[in-house]
């Protein structure tokens, strides 16, 4: 049976308050109020433990992100060093193996986007 996360904790509190206010010394299902509290405390304890672990997980994710950023900076430095080292450079197989496009395989970058538009205007 699926419940909202805190539904059971709220219901437990409701049971404890009602039992305490209306029949504190009564025994139901063979249990006193103290025994009921003890028997149902595990759920609350586990939820508290989960909250602590989730907070720790958030902290670990932040540490991971910081380590990733430091690693990316280091990788950039290594790639720049490969480009500047004689015998390797930005046209080497090592540079290509690092995931960059070697200088000899790059396109010129020249783009003529408006060529067709100019041809239509001049009637050519």
Backbone bond lengths (Angstrom), bond angles and torsions (degrees), N, CA, C in turn:
res aa  C-N    CA-C-N  psi(-1)  N-CA   C-N-CA  omega(-1)  CA-C   N-CA-C  phi
1 X - - - 1.443 - - 1.524 108.21 -
2 X 1.315 118.37 120.40 1.457 122.52 -177.45 1.521 110.89 -88.47
3 X 1.306 115.20 131.07 1.458 122.18 177.41 1.514 108.93 -124.33
4 X 1.319 116.28 159.29 1.455 119.42 171.32 1.520 107.67 -62.29
5 X 1.322 117.10 154.45 1.463 121.22 -172.36 1.522 113.85 -52.00
6 X 1.318 117.91 -47.04 1.460 119.85 -175.42 1.525 113.33 -97.61
7 X 1.317 117.68 5.28 1.457 120.73 -178.55 1.528 111.54 -58.58
8 X 1.309 116.64 -45.51 1.460 120.34 -177.14 1.521 110.70 -67.21
9 X 1.319 117.39 -39.14 1.462 120.55 179.19 1.531 110.24 -65.03
10 X 1.316 117.07 -41.15 1.472 120.51 177.78 1.527 110.92 -64.88
11 X 1.329 116.07 -41.54 1.468 120.00 179.27 1.531 110.51 -65.54
12 X 1.323 116.68 -39.44 1.464 120.85 178.40 1.523 109.94 -60.64
13 X 1.322 116.99 -46.28 1.468 121.18 178.16 1.525 110.87 -61.51
14 X 1.327 115.58 -40.64 1.462 120.27 179.03 1.542 110.23 -62.51
15 X 1.316 117.56 -44.32 1.463 121.87 178.84 1.530 110.13 -62.19
16 X 1.322 116.58 -46.47 1.468 120.63 -177.74 1.521 110.65 -62.63
17 X 1.338 116.90 -45.58 1.470 120.37 -179.79 1.524 111.65 -63.89
18 X 1.313 117.29 -45.00 1.460 120.87 -179.30 1.526 110.89 -65.53
19 X 1.320 116.82 -42.84 1.457 121.57 179.92 1.531 109.62 -63.07
20 X 1.335 116.25 -45.04 1.464 121.20 -178.58 1.530 111.41 -64.29
21 X 1.319 117.58 -42.10 1.465 121.58 -176.46 1.529 112.92 -74.91
22 X 1.331 116.88 -33.50 1.465 119.54 -170.81 1.523 115.34 -106.30
23 X 1.302 117.92 -29.54 1.472 118.62 -176.07 1.522 109.56 -157.06
24 X 1.316 116.45 62.02 1.464 121.15 -172.39 1.532 112.89 -60.24
25 X 1.316 117.95 -34.00 1.464 120.76 -177.10 1.525 113.40 -94.70
26 X 1.310 117.62 -0.78 1.470 120.74 -177.04 1.523 110.87 -75.08
27 X 1.329 114.84 156.26 1.461 122.56 178.65 1.525 107.55 -115.45
28 X 1.340 115.61 123.09 1.464 121.22 177.63 1.523 108.39 -124.29
29 X 1.329 113.51 134.79 1.466 121.81 -179.45 1.528 110.15 55.68
30 X 1.314 115.14 30.85 1.454 120.96 177.82 1.524 114.03 77.80
31 X 1.351 117.97 15.10 1.461 121.26 -177.24 1.523 111.10 -126.42
32 X 1.322 114.06 145.09 1.457 119.40 170.48 1.526 107.42 -87.16
33 X 1.330 116.31 174.59 1.468 120.24 178.80 1.524 111.01 -61.32
34 X 1.314 117.00 -41.64 1.466 120.62 178.57 1.517 112.30 -62.88
35 X 1.309 117.59 -41.11 1.467 121.24 178.14 1.528 110.75 -66.56
36 X 1.337 116.21 -37.25 1.467 119.92 177.65 1.527 110.26 -63.87
37 X 1.331 116.53 -44.87 1.470 120.14 178.71 1.523 110.66 -59.17
38 X 1.323 116.09 -44.23 1.455 120.92 -179.27 1.532 111.58 -66.14
39 X 1.321 116.35 -40.25 1.464 120.89 -177.72 1.527 112.25 -69.74
40 X 1.326 117.25 -28.06 1.463 120.07 -177.60 1.523 112.84 -103.50
41 X 1.314 118.61 3.71 1.467 122.12 -178.03 1.529 112.65 -72.31
42 X 1.326 117.25 -24.61 1.476 120.86 -176.59 1.526 111.76 -59.64
43 X 1.303 116.86 -40.95 1.463 120.68 -179.94 1.532 110.96 -60.74
44 X 1.322 117.04 -45.40 1.462 121.26 179.25 1.526 110.75 -65.85
45 X 1.334 116.36 -40.94 1.465 119.86 179.37 1.523 111.44 -62.78
46 X 1.318 116.65 -43.27 1.464 120.27 179.14 1.524 111.68 -65.54
47 X 1.326 116.77 -37.61 1.457 119.63 177.45 1.529 110.99 -64.43
48 X 1.315 117.17 -40.68 1.465 120.62 176.55 1.525 110.93 -62.81
49 X 1.320 116.22 -41.27 1.458 120.45 178.42 1.536 110.98 -63.78
50 X 1.320 116.59 -40.11 1.466 120.78 178.03 1.526 110.27 -63.49
51 X 1.337 117.27 -43.23 1.474 120.04 178.53 1.526 111.16 -59.65
52 X 1.331 116.46 -41.99 1.466 120.20 178.89 1.521 110.75 -63.77
53 X 1.328 116.51 -43.11 1.464 120.33 179.74 1.525 111.66 -65.57
54 X 1.327 116.47 -38.43 1.470 119.76 177.79 1.518 110.65 -64.33
55 X 1.331 117.37 -39.17 1.463 120.70 176.78 1.526 109.95 -63.76
56 X 1.335 116.39 -40.55 1.458 120.17 176.38 1.512 111.92 -65.26
57 X 1.321 116.97 -36.29 1.463 121.32 178.39 1.524 110.73 -65.55
58 X 1.322 117.39 -39.48 1.467 121.04 176.60 1.521 109.46 -60.82
59 X 1.324 116.94 -44.05 1.463 121.14 179.25 1.528 110.86 -63.16
60 X 1.325 117.15 -42.63 1.466 120.57 178.46 1.524 111.81 -64.06
61 X 1.326 117.17 -37.76 1.469 120.01 178.24 1.519 110.50 -65.75
62 X 1.326 117.23 -37.92 1.461 119.97 177.40 1.527 110.37 -65.11
63 X 1.328 117.15 -41.62 1.465 120.73 177.24 1.522 110.88 -63.25
64 X 1.328 116.57 -40.05 1.461 120.66 178.16 1.520 110.84 -62.14
65 X 1.334 116.62 -43.92 1.464 120.54 -179.88 1.526 111.18 -62.57
66 X 1.324 116.77 -40.21 1.464 120.45 177.83 1.522 110.92 -65.89
67 X 1.326 116.87 -40.59 1.465 120.60 177.59 1.526 110.86 -65.72
68 X 1.338 117.17 -38.05 1.468 121.06 176.87 1.524 110.71 -62.47
69 X 1.321 116.95 -43.05 1.466 120.53 179.27 1.524 110.87 -63.19
70 X 1.335 116.65 -43.26 1.466 119.89 178.49 1.528 110.33 -64.00
71 X 1.329 116.94 -38.75 1.461 120.62 177.92 1.520 112.49 -64.85
72 X 1.336 116.93 -39.44 1.470 120.26 178.48 1.532 110.98 -65.03
73 X 1.316 117.04 -39.97 1.466 120.55 177.65 1.524 109.41 -62.47
74 X 1.333 116.93 -44.42 1.455 121.35 178.88 1.526 111.31 -62.40
75 X 1.340 117.25 -41.74 1.470 120.06 178.36 1.524 111.40 -63.95
76 X 1.334 117.30 -37.90 1.460 120.33 176.54 1.522 110.78 -63.02
77 X 1.336 116.83 -41.69 1.459 120.50 178.96 1.526 111.10 -63.49
78 X 1.319 116.96 -41.69 1.472 120.69 179.14 1.527 109.99 -64.24
79 X 1.331 117.72 -44.03 1.468 120.52 179.88 1.526 110.55 -63.39
80 X 1.314 117.63 -41.49 1.468 120.48 178.03 1.518 110.66 -65.75
81 X 1.331 117.27 -35.57 1.455 120.76 177.15 1.521 111.45 -66.61
82 X 1.340 117.30 -39.61 1.473 120.93 177.27 1.520 109.36 -62.45
83 X 1.334 116.94 -42.72 1.470 120.31 179.25 1.520 111.95 -62.54
84 X 1.323 117.63 -34.76 1.466 121.09 -175.96 1.510 114.72 -92.61
85 X 1.323 119.01 -2.54 1.460 121.67 -178.21 1.524 110.35 -89.02
86 X 1.341 117.08 125.03 1.467 119.59 176.72 1.528 110.57 -59.97
87 X 1.288 116.28 139.86 1.456 121.88 -178.12 1.524 112.26 94.38
88 X 1.292 117.03 -13.91 1.463 120.78 176.60 1.526 108.15 -120.75
89 X 1.298 119.24 -88.44 1.457 122.12 176.48 1.517 113.56 78.67
90 X 1.353 113.36 -174.24 1.460 118.95 -175.50 1.525 112.63 -88.06
91 X 1.326 117.12 14.54 1.463 121.12 176.60 1.527 110.26 -125.75
92 X 1.334 116.52 20.89 1.467 119.84 -175.78 1.526 111.30 -97.33
93 X 1.330 114.05 163.75 1.468 118.97 177.66 1.526 110.44 -69.27
94 X 1.339 117.82 -29.75 1.461 120.78 176.52 1.521 110.12 -64.14
95 X 1.307 116.73 -44.27 1.470 121.47 179.20 1.529 109.97 -62.32
96 X 1.322 116.24 -41.22 1.463 121.11 176.56 1.524 110.65 -65.04
97 X 1.338 116.67 -40.27 1.459 121.22 179.35 1.515 113.12 -65.18
98 X 1.331 117.43 -24.23 1.460 121.71 176.80 1.523 111.79 -76.64
99 X 1.316 116.51 -6.35 1.462 119.94 176.79 1.516 114.17 103.53
100 X 1.327 117.29 7.61 1.459 120.85 179.76 1.522 110.18 -99.20
101 X 1.320 116.70 159.66 1.462 121.63 178.57 1.527 107.78 -89.51
102 X 1.332 117.70 121.28 1.460 120.26 179.59 1.533 111.38 -61.10
103 X 1.316 115.89 153.87 1.466 121.97 -176.67 1.525 111.79 -57.21
104 X 1.320 117.76 -39.17 1.464 120.77 -176.79 1.524 112.68 -70.66
105 X 1.320 118.38 -17.67 1.457 120.59 -178.24 1.529 112.69 -101.77
106 X 1.304 117.23 2.07 1.462 119.99 180.00 1.515 110.82 -80.47
107 X 1.303 115.08 148.88 1.457 120.50 175.89 1.521 108.78 -82.66
108 X 1.307 116.78 166.41 1.464 120.27 -176.33 1.512 112.50 -69.57
109 X 1.308 117.73 -29.67 1.453 120.87 -178.62 1.514 112.87 92.56
110 X 1.327 116.94 -2.18 1.458 120.85 179.82 1.523 109.77 -72.78
111 X 1.292 116.33 126.89 1.454 122.00 -178.72 1.516 108.82 -126.80
112 X 1.324 117.11 128.77 1.467 122.33 177.96 1.515 108.12 -116.78
113 X 1.291 116.19 78.02 1.455 121.68 -175.00 1.522 112.47 -72.49
114 X 1.315 117.43 -33.01 1.453 120.69 -170.95 1.529 112.91 -100.28
115 X 1.307 118.83 15.34 1.458 121.66 -178.14 1.527 111.11 -61.53
116 X 1.313 118.97 -47.83 1.460 122.33 -179.00 1.519 110.72 -67.22
117 X 1.293 117.30 -37.11 1.453 120.99 179.39 1.528 110.55 -65.13
118 X 1.331 117.30 -41.21 1.465 120.93 178.54 1.532 110.86 -66.65
119 X 1.338 116.60 -37.48 1.461 120.49 179.99 1.522 110.67 -64.56
120 X 1.331 117.42 -37.91 1.453 121.21 179.31 1.531 111.02 -67.30
121 X 1.316 117.36 -39.13 1.468 121.24 -178.24 1.523 111.69 -69.67
122 X 1.343 117.41 -38.02 1.455 120.45 -177.80 1.528 111.95 -85.65
123 X 1.314 117.51 -12.19 1.454 121.76 178.26 1.502 113.24 81.79
124 X 1.288 119.67 18.21 1.468 122.37 -179.66 1.482 112.60 -87.71
